[in-house]
Amino acid sequence: MPPGRVFIFLILFVVSVVIMYPFYFMAVTSMRSQSQYELGKGFSFASWIQLFQSVPVAKEMLNSLIVCACAIVIILVLATSAGFALAKAHFRGHGFVLLGIVGGMMIPVQSIIIPEYVNFVGLHLINNYFGAILVYVAVGTPFATFLMTTYFRGVPEELIDAGRCDGLGYGGVFTRIALPIAKPALATVVVLQFIPIWNDLLVGLLFLQEPNVRTFTVGLGVLASSRVVSIPGLMAGSLLSTIPAAVIYIIFQRYLVSGLTLGASK
């Protein structure tokens, strides 16, 4: 094997170890009680039992899934329709519209979270799924729209013209031609939106404070703020919270790289 390739493999191995070590630490720590953790030896399921006794895991994970699914569906609807219009409709001023969308990508959520909270209090959207979903949609739509616009620009104009010649309007071309061939880009949007929304704490902590609508990440944050904190219990919850994101990534990984590379190259 050439020395250059050996060197690359060594670098990748080191990077893999660095990335996987936190998961190893969470897994080992979650299999110990607090006393075993302090001693640094022994294994038990006490931390997992404590987690399910202290936190309504099923309810909070269901809340997280509801918020994630609704936000991603709305983002996909907005981003795909806007992206196709910006890429293929060629209406007057579409460049400025796209520039405004790109500018929206540069606005951090921390800068708008307080005004949004004040506005949503007046609209009675606090402790309501819809309030948190709106914030996630506002934050995630600009990037998703930019990605879909870039991807749809790679769709041949001849394919669009053929659909138009067959009697399809832009809506028919969009739903029957553009969307079916945009699966890699759609999968990319799903993965890149699901992971930050699922792991988010700030928005959930402000907009979903009541126990009946609290997300799992917020539940772990509340557990960590208690007077007596069990490190193994927190590690068990953290490990459990990584499973849905890992499953989504594994399901869509075959589309993820192609979605990013095709969208960037076309």
C-alpha positions in Angstrom: 0.0 0.0 0.0 1.4 3.4 -0.9 2.7 5.5 2.0 0.3 8.3 1.2 -2.7 6.0 1.5 -1.4 4.6 4.8 -1.1 8.1 6.1 -4.7 9.0 5.1 -6.0 5.8 6.7 -4.1 6.7 10.0 -5.6 10.1 10.0 -9.1 8.7 9.4 -8.6 6.2 12.2 -7.6 8.9 14.6 -10.5 11.1 13.6 -12.9 8.1 14.0 -11.6 7.4 17.5 -12.0 11.0 18.5 -15.6 11.1 17.1 -16.6 7.8 18.6 -15.1 8.2 22.1 -18.0 10.4 23.4 -20.4 7.6 22.5 -18.2 5.0 24.1 -18.1 7.2 27.3 -21.9 7.7 27.3 -22.5 3.9 26.8 -20.1 2.8 29.6 -21.2 5.5 32.0 -24.9 4.8 31.4 -24.3 1.2 32.5 -23.2 2.2 36.0 -24.9 3.5 39.1 -23.8 6.8 40.7 -21.6 5.0 43.2 -20.1 2.8 40.6 -19.4 5.8 38.4 -17.6 7.5 41.3 -15.6 4.3 41.9 -14.9 3.9 38.2 -15.9 0.2 38.0 -18.9 -2.1 38.0 -22.0 -2.3 35.8 -25.7 -2.1 36.4 -29.0 -0.9 34.9 -29.7 1.5 37.8 -29.2 4.6 35.7 -31.6 3.5 33.0 -34.3 2.6 35.6 -33.8 6.0 37.3 -34.1 7.8 33.9 -37.4 6.2 33.1 -38.7 6.8 36.6 -37.6 10.5 36.6 -38.5 11.5 33.0 -41.6 10.5 31.0 -39.4 9.3 28.2 -42.1 8.0 25.8 -44.2 11.2 26.1 -41.3 13.5 25.6 -39.8 11.6 22.7 -43.3 11.6 21.1 -43.4 15.4 21.5 -40.0 15.7 19.9 -41.1 13.5 17.0 -44.3 15.6 16.5 -42.4 18.8 16.4 -39.6 17.5 14.2 -42.0 15.8 11.7 -44.3 18.8 11.4 -41.5 21.3 11.0 -39.7 19.2 8.4 -42.9 18.7 6.4 -43.6 22.4 6.3 -39.9 23.2 5.4 -40.0 20.7 2.6 -43.2 22.1 1.1 -42.0 25.7 1.3 -38.4 25.0 0.2 -39.3 22.7 -2.8 -41.9 25.0 -4.2 -39.8 28.2 -3.7 -36.7 26.5 -4.9 -38.4 25.3 -8.1 -39.9 28.7 -8.8 -36.5 30.4 -8.2 -34.7 27.9 -10.4 -37.1 27.5 -13.3 -39.8 30.2 -13.3 -37.4 33.1 -14.2 -39.8 35.8 -12.9 -38.6 39.4 -12.6 -36.6 40.0 -9.5 -36.0 36.3 -8.6 -32.3 37.1 -8.1 -33.1 39.6 -5.3 -35.5 37.1 -3.8 -32.8 34.5 -3.7 -30.3 37.0 -2.2 -32.8 37.8 0.5 -33.2 34.1 1.3 -29.4 33.6 1.4 -29.3 36.6 3.8 -31.8 34.9 6.0 -29.3 32.0 6.4 -26.9 34.4 8.2 -29.4 35.4 10.9 -28.6 33.4 14.1 -31.6 32.1 16.0 -30.3 33.7 19.2 -30.8 37.2 17.7 -34.6 36.6 17.0 -35.5 34.4 19.8 -36.5 37.1 22.3 -38.7 39.1 19.9 -40.3 35.9 18.7 -41.0 34.9 22.3 -42.6 38.3 23.0 -44.7 38.1 19.9 -45.8 34.5 20.6 -46.8 35.3 24.1 -49.3 37.8 22.6 -50.5 35.2 20.2 -50.8 32.6 22.9 -48.4 30.2 21.1 -46.2 29.5 24.1 -46.4 25.9 25.4 -47.9 25.0 22.1 -46.4 22.8 19.4 -47.2 25.3 16.7 -45.2 28.0 18.3 -42.0 26.0 18.4 -42.7 24.6 14.9 -43.0 28.1 13.4 -39.6 29.0 14.9 -37.9 25.9 13.5 -39.5 26.6 10.1 -38.4 30.2 10.1 -34.8 29.1 10.9 -34.6 26.1 8.6 -36.4 27.3 5.4 -33.7 29.6 4.0 -31.0 27.0 3.8 -33.4 24.4 2.5 -34.7 26.8 -0.1 -31.2 27.6 -1.2 -30.3 23.9 -1.4 -33.4 23.1 -3.5 -32.8 26.0 -5.8 -29.3 24.9 -6.5 -30.5 21.4 -7.1 -33.4 22.3 -9.4 -31.1 24.4 -11.5 -29.4 21.2 -12.5 -32.6 19.8 -13.9 -32.3 20.1 -17.8 -34.4 22.7 -19.4 -35.3 20.2 -22.1 -37.0 18.1 -19.5 -39.1 21.0 -18.3 -39.9 22.0 -21.9 -40.9 18.4 -22.7 -43.4 18.4 -19.8 -44.7 21.8 -21.0 -45.2 20.4 -24.5 -47.1 17.5 -23.1 -49.6 19.9 -21.6 -48.3 20.2 -18.1 -48.3 23.5 -16.3 -45.5 24.5 -14.0 -47.4 22.8 -11.2 -47.6 19.6 -13.1 -43.9 19.8 -14.1 -43.0 20.4 -10.4 -45.0 17.5 -8.9 -44.6 14.9 -11.7 -41.1 15.6 -13.0 -39.0 17.7 -10.7 -39.9 16.2 -7.3 -39.4 12.6 -8.3 -35.9 13.2 -9.4 -35.1 15.4 -6.4 -35.0 12.6 -3.9 -31.3 13.1 -2.9 -31.9 16.7 -2.2 -35.1 16.0 -0.3 -33.3 13.4 1.8 -30.5 15.9 2.5 -32.9 18.5 3.7 -34.6 15.9 6.0 -31.3 14.9 7.6 -29.9 18.4 7.9 -33.1 19.7 9.5 -34.0 16.7 11.7 -30.7 16.5 13.6 -30.6 20.2 14.8 -34.3 20.3 15.5 -34.2 17.0 17.5 -31.1 18.2 19.5 -32.3 21.8 20.0 -32.6 23.0 23.6 -33.0 26.8 23.3 -36.3 26.9 21.4 -37.8 24.0 23.3 -36.8 25.5 26.6 -38.5 28.8 25.9 -41.5 27.7 23.9 -42.3 24.3 25.3 -42.1 24.7 29.1 -45.1 22.7 30.2 -44.5 19.0 30.9 -47.3 17.8 28.5 -45.5 19.4 25.5 -41.9 19.3 26.7 -39.5 17.7 24.2 -37.0 15.0 25.3 -34.0 17.4 25.1 -35.8 19.9 27.4 -36.6 17.0 29.7 -32.9 16.1 30.0 -32.1 19.8 30.6 -34.6 19.9 33.4 -33.2 16.7 34.8 -29.7 18.2 34.7 -30.8 21.3 36.6 -32.1 19.4 39.6 -30.4 19.6 42.9 -29.1 16.0 42.8 -27.7 15.2 39.3 -27.0 11.6 38.3 -24.2 11.6 35.7 -25.0 8.0 34.6 -28.7 8.9 34.3 -27.8 11.9 32.1 -25.5 9.8 30.0 -28.3 7.2 29.6 -30.7 9.9 28.4 -28.1 11.5 26.1 -27.4 8.1 24.6 -31.1 7.5 24.1 -31.5 10.9 22.4 -28.9 10.1 19.8 -30.7 7.0 18.5 -33.4 8.7 16.4 -30.9 11.1 14.8 -28.6 8.1 14.0 -31.5 6.1 12.6 -32.5 9.0 10.3 -28.9 9.4 9.1 -28.5 5.7 8.4 -31.8 5.6 6.5 -31.0 8.6 4.3 -27.2 8.3 4.1 -27.3 6.8 0.6 -28.9 10.0 -0.6 -27.1 12.5 1.6 -23.7 12.7 -0.1 -25.2 12.7 -3.6 -27.7 15.4 -2.6 -25.0 17.7 -1.4 -22.5 17.0 -4.2 -25.1 17.2 -7.1 -26.6 20.3 -5.6 -23.2 21.9 -5.4 -21.9 20.8 -8.8 -24.8 21.5 -11.0 
